[in-house]
Amino acid sequence: MTDSTAQDRRRFSRIPFDAVAHINTENGDLFLNCQIIDISLKGLLVHKPGQWQSEIGDKCRLDLLLDNAQVIIEMETVIAHIDDEQIGFDCEHIGLDSITHLKRLIELNLGDEAILHRELSALIDPH
C-alpha cells in the first residue's frame, strides 16, 4: 500500500508529538519514560522500549505525561502493530477527563475545528 493510499484510508489525523508515556503491559511489565512519536484521537505511536515482550493484540495501559506530569492522559489500549523500532497502540477506553485533554491537544495542533469535529464524529459512528 502506498503512503497516499494509507493516508486516504486514515480517518484520524496523526499529530507528531514529543512527550513521555508510561506503559503497563498486561503481563505486568512497566516501561517508564517511553518516547511518543505521534498521537491521534484513536491511538498513538511510541518508540519501542528495550526488553519489549508483549505482542500484537495484548492490552496495555498508557499514561501520557504532559506539562511536567501536571496533566496525565490515561488510556486503555491494545497493541495494533510492532516493528523493530516502533509500537502502535489503538485506544479502547479513555476517561472523560483524559479525552477532554486529548481533544484539546489535537484541536490546538490541527488548527482546523472542522477536521476535529469530523474525527470526533468518526469516533461515535465508525461506519
C-alpha positions in Angstrom: 0.0 0.0 0.0 1.4 3.4 -0.9 1.6 6.2 1.6 -1.1 8.2 -0.2 -3.4 5.2 -0.1 -2.8 4.8 3.6 -3.4 8.5 4.2 -6.7 8.3 2.2 -7.8 5.4 4.4 -6.8 7.1 7.7 -9.7 8.8 9.3 -7.8 10.3 12.2 -5.1 12.9 11.9 -1.8 11.9 13.5 -0.1 14.7 15.3 3.7 14.5 15.7 4.1 14.8 19.5 7.2 14.9 21.7 6.2 13.7 25.1 6.7 10.8 27.5 4.4 7.9 28.2 4.4 5.2 30.9 3.3 1.7 29.6 1.9 -1.0 31.8 1.6 -4.3 29.9 -1.0 -7.0 30.8 1.9 -9.3 31.7 3.0 -6.9 34.4 5.9 -5.2 32.7 6.2 -1.5 33.4 8.1 0.8 30.9 8.7 4.3 32.2 9.6 7.3 30.0 8.8 5.8 26.6 9.0 8.5 23.9 5.8 9.2 22.0 6.2 9.7 18.2 2.7 10.8 17.3 -0.8 10.7 18.7 -4.4 10.8 17.4 -7.9 10.6 18.8 -7.8 6.8 18.1 -4.3 5.9 19.4 -0.6 6.6 19.5 2.8 5.5 18.2 5.8 5.2 20.5 9.5 4.3 20.2 9.8 0.6 21.2 11.4 0.3 24.6 14.2 -2.2 25.2 13.2 -5.6 26.6 9.8 -5.4 25.0 8.0 -8.8 25.2 4.3 -8.1 24.5 2.6 -9.0 21.2 0.0 -7.6 18.8 -3.4 -7.9 20.4 -2.1 -7.6 24.0 -3.7 -4.9 26.2 -1.8 -2.2 27.9 -2.5 0.9 30.0 -0.7 4.0 28.8 -0.3 7.2 30.8 0.8 10.2 28.7 2.6 12.8 30.8 2.0 16.4 29.8 3.2 19.7 31.3 5.8 18.0 33.6 3.3 15.4 34.6 0.8 18.1 35.8 -1.7 16.6 33.2 -1.9 12.9 32.6 -3.9 11.3 29.8 -4.8 7.7 30.7 -5.8 5.2 28.0 -6.6 1.5 28.0 -5.1 0.3 24.7 -4.5 -2.7 22.5 -1.2 -3.2 20.6 -2.1 -2.8 16.9 1.4 -3.2 15.4 5.0 -3.7 16.3 8.2 -3.3 14.3 11.9 -3.2 15.2 11.7 0.5 16.4 8.0 1.4 17.0 4.8 0.2 18.6 1.3 1.3 17.6 -1.5 1.3 20.1 -5.2 1.6 19.5 -7.2 3.3 22.2 -10.0 1.1 23.5 -11.1 3.2 26.5 -10.4 6.7 27.7 -12.0 8.5 30.6 -13.8 11.8 30.3 -11.0 14.0 31.8 -8.4 12.3 29.6 -10.4 12.6 26.3 -11.0 16.3 27.2 -7.3 16.9 27.4 -6.6 14.8 24.3 -9.3 16.6 22.3 -7.8 20.0 23.3 -4.3 18.8 22.4 -5.5 17.6 19.0 -7.5 20.8 18.4 -4.5 23.0 19.1 -2.3 21.1 16.8 -4.8 20.7 13.9 -5.7 24.3 13.7 -8.9 23.4 11.9 -12.0 22.9 14.0 -13.9 21.3 11.1 -11.4 18.4 11.0 -11.6 17.9 14.7 -15.4 17.7 14.6 -15.2 15.2 11.6 -12.8 13.0 13.6 -14.9 13.2 16.8 -17.9 12.1 14.7 -15.9 9.2 13.3 -15.3 8.0 16.9 -19.0 8.0 17.6 -20.1 6.5 14.3 -17.4 4.1 12.9 -19.3 3.5 9.7 
